[in-house]
Amino acid sequence: MIFEHEIPAGSRLYFGESARAKREIERIASDLLQREGFEEIATPLFSYHQHQSIRDRHELIRLGDPQNREVTLRADSTIDVVRLVTKRLGRSTGQKKWFYIQPVFRYPTREINQVGAEWLDGKLADVLDVTMSLFDALDVKPVLQISNIQIPVLISFEFGIPLEWFASMQIEKLLGTEYAWLGELARVQHMEQLDAVMEHVPQILRPELEKMKELTEACQCEQCVLSPLYYAKMRYYDGLFFQCFKNNTPLASGGHFINDDISAAGFALYTDALIEARLKGNVK
């Protein structure tokens, strides 16, 4: 029996104070991003292309169009923003910086509100600066985690270690390999630890670790940790990647990617988690 007041598990209802918090977050974000030269875009709720974004197709909510072609509810905004700007808007705009304020949906009934931005031909360091400026405007001081997806990919390819071990963070298996340097990398959290392990890792990994160092040195964040073995589950990120946390709750993520030969960098702020943290007084 379904009661009249029930809503599906994972869906969102905001009212009163929480609705005001949501609108305030979105207003602050919109004002800042427009000042930074971003223009707003609202992409369709339905898409033919979400499989390009989501690694696990079981997370997609699927329907059919009148020609019985598969359509899904928007599960991620990034690829749709880049695709629509470059393929549909095409020559009608030279704008490279875009932001969106809209929810995404995951099977079976998860609704995730986001504020995000994509910078075509942009550098991740610049996108990270915008992200941290947004947290400053929201009076939030997160912990920044920097990773490089190429590191677990190279380790898997060169040394035969299953990528799934990285994706599911099976640290005990990584520590149990014959490679002592892999255990050292698994323990890296700060710059001095990365410097210490650099001379022990295979040469093929060092350029990717240097990229992590450069991004860390370029960012303006009071609390920054490194996670060189973290492997993101998004299909499109190809290198440097960051996440922002507060009390172990993810508040934002971003990275660099290439789609159809278009290079871009972007981020998404998780509005629902930020609202919850604000209402609990846990965001400063």
Beta strands, then each sheet from edge to edge (+ up, - down):
strand 1: 39-40
strand 2: 46-47
strand 3: 62-64
strand 4: 70-73
strand 5: 97-106
strand 6: 110-120
strand 7: 143-148
strand 8: 224-226
strand 9: 237-246
strand 10: 249-259
strand 11: 262-270
sheet 1: 1+ 5+ 6- 11+ 10- 9+ 7- 8-
sheet 2: 2+ 4- 3+
end
